[in-house]
């Protein structure tokens, strides 16, 4: 019987699908130029025909397994020494070779736009690009994706750091990796997965949100957003028109330009979808062995800073659970930089409250923060100095992950003693003493029982204390430092790291109750 062309095509299509399914395949993150975590069991995984034997070989080590009924397979290769290059062979019914592999330290770099910000848009881009001759630094950038369910794969590729590639690297991720490489002398890989303008709940698993009633408003608010999408979509052109008028006026008056309103996204592609970025951009890399994670985010949650006190540590704990390599892998973040217009008098600030929520998260083990309170820009939410951000994060990593004895933090509030009309504030992490940058120790405010803050005089006493007072407050009960969107800060330690903003009071803030 002669087969009709349409039937022949159908049979060939089925055969092609079967052959494709039978081939051993790998996720994108396991590919040429990758960096494997040194001296640890590193999972290597993929798909094959159910029951197919798969053998993975690298650096004289070998591991075999059989694909399960669902075609999934996974092995662990352990104890690869720092260095390379190595070649990996994955053999089943077909054979895959992965080349130019290094072993070293692997970090995830995630967050919103300040983590996404590239080297070419940062300070001194021409110089940085020209000097980027670090073939032992590699970066894998996860393509942006929102998903309703956890994904098993993502798009992206490992790139070797040189002048032809570094321009589009995450600047914070790159400068962090460069500092580690120069200090440790071994290869460093960064898996960069970020999306500008996104909140922490987008990066948290559904399980991590649904199991806590405090996060139900997040889920309910997004449901309302989905319902209101058609109306929001239709109203957006008029919002843009009004913004353009306001922006033109601000520029003419030399004032900060307001942020452009976000265009409403189709609900299934909305990066604010709870768990949407976790599903699309974190889940695909969960099997990859890492040393730790760095994080630069918070701007999109600043209006809900009290909620962030719980949301942020919950996200960290959620990641640690799902990476399945110990509950306490190092996690470091950038405290929000100074931004927006300076205020003439002490007052309340949602950004100060967000920084406080970040600082409170240090209660989790093996966590650290890189301060940016002195390197922001009044009129730009994306400060160009990403070099110091990456460097300060690396200081924390060197201490927490690698047990290096180094100054890893600026001064941090420890305690306060009120007596004789003055406050004596004690700091941790003075590291050989406190110092003032500039002509005067600014940034302190003080208040009595009436809760009315005024600017205060301040002076360093001894190695780790600051005395604070004001003639306008005879009986002070509270001290604040750097408590503003864009504060004047002048207190540092002798490691040249700035003091973290703080308050000694627990009075209700402007974001309390905001969901």
C-alpha positions as CSV (number, residue, x, y, z in Angstrom):
1,X,0.0,0.0,0.0
2,X,1.3,3.4,-1.0
3,X,1.4,5.9,1.9
4,X,-0.1,9.3,1.3
5,X,2.3,12.2,1.7
6,X,0.2,13.6,4.6
7,X,0.4,10.3,6.5
8,X,4.1,10.0,5.8
9,X,4.7,13.5,7.2
10,X,2.7,12.5,10.3
11,X,4.8,9.4,10.8
12,X,8.0,11.3,10.3
13,X,6.9,13.9,12.9
14,X,6.1,11.2,15.5
15,X,9.5,9.6,14.8
16,X,11.3,12.9,15.2
17,X,9.5,13.6,18.5
18,X,10.5,10.1,19.7
19,X,14.1,10.5,18.7
20,X,14.3,13.9,20.3
21,X,12.8,12.5,23.5
22,X,15.2,9.6,23.4
23,X,18.3,11.9,23.3
24,X,19.9,12.9,26.5
25,X,19.3,16.6,27.0
26,X,20.6,19.2,29.6
27,X,19.3,22.4,31.0
28,X,20.7,25.6,29.7
29,X,22.7,26.3,32.9
30,X,24.8,23.1,32.3
31,X,26.7,24.2,29.3
32,X,30.1,25.3,27.9
33,X,32.1,27.8,30.0
34,X,30.2,27.0,33.2
35,X,31.7,27.2,36.7
36,X,31.0,24.3,39.1
37,X,31.2,24.7,42.9
38,X,34.6,23.4,44.0
39,X,34.9,20.5,46.4
40,X,31.2,19.9,46.7
41,X,28.7,17.4,45.4
42,X,27.5,19.1,42.2
43,X,24.2,17.8,40.7
44,X,24.2,17.3,37.0
45,X,20.7,16.6,35.6
46,X,18.6,16.5,32.5
47,X,16.2,14.4,30.5
48,X,16.4,11.1,28.6
49,X,14.3,8.2,27.5
50,X,12.7,6.5,30.5
51,X,15.0,3.8,31.8
52,X,17.9,5.0,29.8
53,X,21.3,4.7,31.4
54,X,23.2,8.0,31.6
55,X,26.9,8.4,32.6
56,X,28.5,11.7,33.5
57,X,32.4,12.0,33.5
58,X,34.6,14.9,34.5
59,X,38.1,15.2,35.9
60,X,38.6,11.5,36.4
61,X,35.2,11.2,38.2
62,X,32.3,9.3,37.0
63,X,28.6,8.8,38.0
64,X,25.8,6.8,36.4
65,X,22.1,6.6,36.8
66,X,18.9,5.6,34.9
67,X,16.2,8.1,33.8
68,X,13.0,7.7,35.7
69,X,9.6,7.0,34.3
70,X,9.2,10.7,33.6
71,X,12.5,10.9,31.7
72,X,14.2,12.9,34.5
73,X,17.7,11.9,35.6
74,X,20.3,13.4,38.0
75,X,23.7,12.4,39.4
76,X,26.2,14.1,41.7
77,X,29.8,14.7,40.9
78,X,31.8,15.7,43.9
79,X,35.3,16.9,44.9
80,X,36.4,18.8,41.8
81,X,39.4,21.0,42.7
82,X,39.4,24.7,41.9
83,X,40.8,25.4,38.5
84,X,40.4,23.9,35.1
85,X,39.6,24.0,32.3
86,X,37.8,20.7,32.5
87,X,35.7,18.8,29.9
88,X,32.5,16.9,30.9
89,X,31.0,14.0,28.9
90,X,27.4,13.0,29.3
91,X,26.7,9.7,27.6
92,X,23.5,7.8,27.0
93,X,22.1,6.8,23.6
94,X,23.8,10.0,22.5
95,X,26.8,11.8,23.8
96,X,27.2,15.4,24.9
97,X,30.5,17.1,25.6
98,X,30.8,20.3,27.6
99,X,34.0,22.2,27.3
100,X,35.9,25.0,29.1
101,X,34.5,24.2,32.5
102,X,36.1,25.8,35.6
103,X,35.6,24.8,39.3
104,X,35.5,27.6,41.8
105,X,32.9,29.6,43.7
106,X,29.4,30.1,42.4
107,X,27.0,32.8,43.5
108,X,23.5,33.7,42.5
109,X,22.9,37.5,42.0
110,X,19.3,38.5,42.0
111,X,16.9,41.4,42.7
112,X,15.5,44.3,40.7
113,X,16.9,47.0,38.5
114,X,20.0,47.9,40.5
115,X,21.1,44.3,40.3
116,X,20.2,44.2,36.6
117,X,22.1,47.5,35.9
118,X,24.9,46.8,33.5
119,X,28.6,47.6,33.5
120,X,28.2,49.8,30.4
121,X,25.8,52.0,32.3
122,X,27.8,52.2,35.5
123,X,30.7,54.5,36.6
124,X,33.8,54.6,34.3
125,X,32.4,52.2,31.7
126,X,35.1,52.6,29.1
127,X,37.8,52.0,31.6
128,X,36.0,49.0,33.2
129,X,35.3,47.4,29.9
130,X,38.8,47.8,28.6
131,X,40.3,46.3,31.8
132,X,37.9,43.3,31.9
133,X,40.5,40.6,31.3
134,X,39.3,37.9,33.7
135,X,38.7,34.6,31.9
136,X,38.3,32.9,35.3
137,X,35.1,35.0,35.9
138,X,32.0,33.7,34.2
139,X,28.4,34.9,34.2
140,X,25.1,33.2,33.3
141,X,22.2,35.6,32.8
142,X,18.8,34.1,33.1
143,X,16.3,35.4,30.5
144,X,13.3,37.2,32.0
145,X,10.3,35.0,32.4
146,X,7.1,35.0,34.4
147,X,5.5,31.6,35.0
148,X,2.5,30.2,36.7
149,X,4.3,27.0,37.8
150,X,7.9,26.2,38.6
151,X,9.9,25.7,35.4
152,X,12.6,23.0,34.9
153,X,14.6,25.1,32.5
154,X,15.4,28.6,31.5
155,X,17.1,30.5,28.6
156,X,20.7,31.8,28.9
157,X,24.3,30.9,28.4
158,X,27.6,31.1,30.3
159,X,29.9,33.9,29.1
160,X,33.6,34.3,29.8
161,X,34.5,37.7,31.1
162,X,36.4,39.9,28.7
163,X,36.0,43.2,27.0
164,X,33.6,41.8,24.4
165,X,31.1,40.4,27.0
166,X,31.4,42.4,30.2
167,X,29.5,45.5,29.1
168,X,26.2,43.6,29.5
169,X,27.1,41.9,32.7
170,X,25.2,42.8,35.9
171,X,27.5,45.4,37.3
172,X,27.0,44.5,40.9
173,X,27.4,40.8,40.1
174,X,30.6,41.5,38.1
175,X,32.3,43.8,40.7
176,X,31.4,41.4,43.5
177,X,32.9,38.5,41.5
178,X,36.0,40.5,40.6
179,X,36.6,41.3,44.3
180,X,36.2,37.6,45.3
181,X,38.5,36.5,42.5
182,X,41.2,38.9,43.4
183,X,41.0,38.0,47.1
184,X,40.6,34.2,46.7
185,X,42.6,33.6,43.6
186,X,40.1,31.0,42.2
187,X,37.4,31.1,39.5
188,X,34.1,32.7,40.3
189,X,30.8,32.1,38.5
190,X,27.7,34.2,38.8
191,X,24.2,33.2,37.9
192,X,22.5,36.5,37.4
193,X,18.7,36.4,37.6
194,X,16.9,39.8,38.1
195,X,14.1,42.0,36.8
196,X,13.8,45.7,37.3
197,X,10.9,47.2,39.3
198,X,9.8,43.9,40.9
199,X,8.8,43.1,44.5
200,X,10.1,40.4,46.8
201,X,6.9,38.4,46.6
202,X,7.5,37.8,42.9
203,X,10.7,36.0,43.9
204,X,9.1,33.8,46.6
205,X,7.6,30.4,46.0
206,X,3.8,29.9,46.1
207,X,4.4,27.7,49.2
208,X,6.4,30.4,50.9
209,X,3.5,32.9,50.4
210,X,0.4,30.7,50.9
211,X,1.5,29.1,54.2
212,X,1.4,32.5,56.0
213,X,-1.8,34.4,56.5
214,X,0.2,37.7,56.8
215,X,0.9,37.4,53.0
216,X,-2.7,36.8,51.9
217,X,-3.2,40.5,51.2
218,X,-0.4,40.2,48.6
219,X,-2.3,37.4,46.8
220,X,-5.6,39.1,47.1
221,X,-4.3,42.4,45.8
222,X,-2.9,40.7,42.7
223,X,-6.3,39.0,42.1
224,X,-7.9,42.5,42.1
225,X,-5.2,43.7,39.8
226,X,-6.1,40.9,37.4
227,X,-9.8,41.8,37.6
228,X,-9.0,45.5,37.0
229,X,-6.5,45.0,34.2
230,X,-8.8,46.0,31.3
231,X,-9.7,49.2,33.0
232,X,-6.0,49.9,33.9
233,X,-4.9,49.2,30.3
234,X,-7.4,51.6,28.8
235,X,-6.4,54.4,31.3
236,X,-2.6,54.1,30.8
237,X,-2.3,56.4,27.7
238,X,-3.8,59.3,29.7
239,X,-1.5,58.6,32.7
240,X,1.5,58.8,30.4
241,X,0.3,62.1,29.0
242,X,0.0,63.5,32.5
243,X,3.4,62.1,33.4
244,X,5.0,63.7,30.4
245,X,3.6,67.1,31.4
246,X,4.8,66.7,35.0
247,X,8.3,65.5,33.8
248,X,8.7,68.5,31.5
249,X,7.7,70.8,34.3
250,X,10.2,69.2,36.7
251,X,13.0,69.4,34.2
252,X,12.2,73.1,33.6
253,X,12.3,73.8,37.4
254,X,15.4,71.6,37.9
255,X,13.5,69.2,40.1
256,X,13.6,65.4,40.2
257,X,11.6,63.9,37.4
258,X,8.8,61.6,38.7
259,X,8.9,58.0,37.8
260,X,7.0,57.1,34.6
261,X,3.9,55.1,35.4
262,X,4.3,51.4,34.9
263,X,2.5,50.0,31.9
264,X,-0.1,47.4,33.0
265,X,1.1,44.0,32.1
266,X,-1.0,41.1,30.8
267,X,-1.7,39.2,34.1
268,X,0.1,36.1,32.9
269,X,3.2,38.1,32.0
270,X,3.1,40.5,34.9
271,X,6.4,40.5,36.8
272,X,4.5,41.5,39.9
273,X,2.7,38.2,39.9
274,X,3.3,36.5,43.3
275,X,5.8,33.7,42.7
276,X,5.9,34.5,39.0
277,X,9.6,35.2,38.9
278,X,10.5,32.5,41.4
279,X,8.8,30.0,39.0
280,X,10.4,31.3,35.9
281,X,13.8,32.5,37.0
282,X,14.7,30.8,40.3
283,X,13.2,27.3,40.0
284,X,15.2,26.4,36.9
285,X,18.5,26.9,38.8
286,X,17.6,25.3,42.2
287,X,19.5,22.1,41.5
288,X,22.7,24.0,40.7
289,X,25.2,23.9,43.5
290,X,26.1,27.4,44.8
291,X,28.2,29.0,47.5
292,X,25.6,31.7,48.3
293,X,23.5,34.5,47.0
294,X,23.6,38.3,46.7
295,X,20.5,40.5,46.5
296,X,19.8,44.1,45.5
297,X,16.1,44.9,45.9
298,X,13.6,46.7,48.1
299,X,12.7,49.8,46.2
300,X,9.5,48.2,45.0
301,X,8.5,47.2,48.6
302,X,9.4,50.5,50.2
303,X,5.8,51.5,50.6
304,X,5.2,48.3,52.6
305,X,8.3,48.3,54.8
306,X,6.7,46.8,57.9
307,X,5.4,43.9,55.8
308,X,9.0,43.5,54.4
309,X,10.2,42.8,57.9
310,X,8.6,39.4,57.5
311,X,8.5,39.0,53.7
312,X,12.2,39.4,53.1
313,X,13.5,36.9,55.7
314,X,10.7,34.6,54.6
315,X,12.0,34.8,51.0
316,X,15.5,34.0,52.1
317,X,14.4,31.0,54.2
318,X,12.2,29.9,51.3
319,X,15.2,29.9,48.9
320,X,17.4,28.0,51.4
321,X,14.7,25.4,51.7
322,X,14.3,24.9,48.0
323,X,18.0,24.9,47.1
324,X,18.3,21.9,49.3
325,X,21.9,22.3,50.2
326,X,21.7,23.3,53.9
327,X,19.5,25.8,55.5
328,X,22.0,28.4,56.1
329,X,23.9,29.2,52.8
330,X,25.3,32.7,52.9
331,X,22.9,35.4,51.8
332,X,23.9,39.0,51.4
333,X,22.0,42.1,50.3
334,X,22.5,45.8,49.5
335,X,20.8,48.2,51.9
336,X,18.9,50.8,49.9
337,X,21.0,53.8,48.8
338,X,20.3,57.4,49.5
339,X,17.8,58.8,47.0
340,X,15.4,61.7,46.4
341,X,15.5,65.3,47.6
342,X,17.1,66.1,51.0
343,X,14.7,67.3,53.7
344,X,15.5,70.4,55.7
345,X,14.1,68.9,58.9
346,X,14.0,65.4,60.5
347,X,10.9,63.5,59.5
348,X,9.4,60.1,58.6
349,X,10.6,58.1,55.6
350,X,9.3,54.9,54.0
351,X,12.8,54.3,52.6
352,X,14.3,54.5,56.1
353,X,11.8,52.0,57.3
354,X,12.7,49.6,54.4
355,X,16.4,49.9,55.4
356,X,15.4,49.1,59.0
357,X,13.5,46.0,57.8
358,X,16.6,44.9,55.9
359,X,18.8,45.5,59.0
360,X,16.4,43.4,61.1
361,X,16.8,40.5,58.7
362,X,20.4,40.1,59.9
363,X,18.8,38.1,62.7
364,X,18.9,35.2,60.2
365,X,22.2,33.2,60.4
366,X,24.9,33.7,57.8
367,X,23.5,36.9,56.4
368,X,25.2,40.2,55.7
369,X,24.6,43.6,54.2
370,X,26.5,46.0,51.9
371,X,25.7,49.6,52.7
372,X,25.1,52.1,50.0
373,X,23.7,55.0,52.1
374,X,26.6,57.2,51.1
375,X,26.9,56.4,47.4
376,X,23.4,57.0,46.0
377,X,22.2,59.9,43.8
378,X,19.5,62.4,44.6
379,X,17.9,62.4,41.2
380,X,18.6,58.8,40.1
381,X,17.3,55.6,41.7
382,X,20.1,53.8,39.8
383,X,23.4,55.2,41.3
384,X,26.3,54.7,38.9
385,X,28.8,53.6,41.6
386,X,28.3,49.9,41.5
387,X,32.0,49.2,42.1
388,X,31.7,50.0,45.8
389,X,28.4,48.1,46.1
390,X,30.0,44.9,44.7
391,X,33.1,45.4,46.8
392,X,31.2,45.9,50.1
393,X,29.1,42.8,49.4
394,X,32.3,40.9,48.8
395,X,33.6,42.0,52.2
396,X,30.6,40.3,53.8
397,X,31.0,37.2,51.7
398,X,34.7,36.9,52.6
399,X,33.8,37.0,56.3
400,X,30.6,34.8,56.3
401,X,31.4,32.3,53.5
402,X,35.2,32.1,53.7
403,X,35.9,33.0,57.3
404,X,38.4,35.7,56.3
405,X,39.4,38.2,59.0
406,X,38.4,41.5,57.5
407,X,36.3,44.5,58.2
408,X,33.0,43.5,56.7
409,X,30.5,46.1,58.0
410,X,30.1,49.7,58.8
411,X,29.3,50.7,62.4
412,X,25.9,49.2,63.6
413,X,23.8,50.5,66.4
414,X,24.1,48.4,69.6
415,X,22.6,50.3,72.5
416,X,21.8,53.7,73.9
417,X,22.1,55.2,77.4
418,X,20.2,58.4,78.2
419,X,21.6,60.5,81.1
420,X,22.0,64.2,82.0
421,X,20.0,65.4,79.0
422,X,22.3,63.5,76.5
423,X,22.3,60.2,74.7
424,X,25.3,57.9,74.5
425,X,25.1,55.6,71.6
426,X,27.2,52.5,71.4
427,X,28.1,50.8,68.1
428,X,29.2,47.3,67.0
429,X,31.8,46.9,64.2
430,X,33.8,50.0,65.0
431,X,36.9,48.2,63.6
432,X,39.7,50.2,65.2
433,X,37.5,53.1,65.9
434,X,34.9,55.5,64.6
435,X,35.6,58.6,62.5
436,X,33.9,61.6,60.9
437,X,34.0,62.3,57.2
438,X,33.6,65.9,56.5
439,X,33.7,69.0,58.8
440,X,30.9,67.9,61.2
441,X,29.2,64.8,62.5
442,X,25.8,65.2,60.8
443,X,22.8,62.9,60.4
444,X,21.7,62.6,64.1
445,X,18.3,63.7,65.4
446,X,16.9,63.5,68.9
447,X,13.5,63.7,70.5
448,X,11.7,63.8,73.8
449,X,8.4,62.2,74.9
450,X,6.6,64.5,72.4
451,X,8.1,62.5,69.5
452,X,9.2,65.7,67.8
453,X,12.7,65.2,66.3
454,X,15.2,68.0,65.9
455,X,18.7,67.9,64.4
456,X,21.3,67.1,67.1
457,X,24.9,67.8,67.9
458,X,27.1,64.8,68.1
459,X,30.6,63.8,68.9
460,X,32.6,60.6,69.0
461,X,33.7,59.5,72.5
462,X,36.2,56.7,72.9
463,X,36.5,53.9,70.4
464,X,32.9,52.9,69.7
465,X,30.5,55.6,71.1
466,X,28.8,58.8,70.0
467,X,27.3,61.4,72.3
468,X,24.2,63.0,71.0
469,X,22.3,66.1,72.4
470,X,20.3,69.2,71.5
471,X,19.6,72.3,73.7
472,X,16.1,72.1,72.3
473,X,15.4,68.7,73.9
474,X,16.1,68.7,77.7
475,X,15.0,65.1,78.3
476,X,15.7,63.0,75.2
477,X,14.2,59.5,74.9
478,X,15.0,58.7,71.3
479,X,17.8,59.0,68.8
480,X,17.8,58.5,65.0
481,X,20.7,58.5,62.5
482,X,20.4,58.7,58.7
483,X,16.6,58.4,59.1
484,X,15.6,59.9,55.7
485,X,15.2,59.1,52.1
486,X,18.5,60.9,51.3
487,X,20.2,61.6,54.6
488,X,23.4,63.5,55.3
489,X,25.7,60.8,56.8
490,X,29.2,61.4,58.2
491,X,29.9,58.5,60.6
492,X,32.3,55.8,59.5
493,X,34.7,53.3,61.0
494,X,38.4,53.2,60.3
495,X,37.8,50.6,57.6
496,X,36.1,53.5,55.7
497,X,32.7,51.9,55.8
498,X,29.6,54.0,56.6
499,X,27.4,53.5,59.7
500,X,24.0,51.9,59.1
501,X,21.0,54.2,59.6
502,X,19.0,53.3,62.7
503,X,16.5,54.5,65.3
504,X,16.3,53.7,69.0
505,X,12.6,54.2,69.2
506,X,9.8,51.8,68.2
507,X,7.2,54.4,67.4
508,X,4.8,53.6,64.6
509,X,6.1,54.4,61.1
510,X,4.4,55.6,58.0
511,X,4.2,52.1,56.4
512,X,2.7,50.3,59.4
513,X,-0.4,48.4,58.3
514,X,0.4,48.9,54.6
515,X,-0.2,45.7,52.6
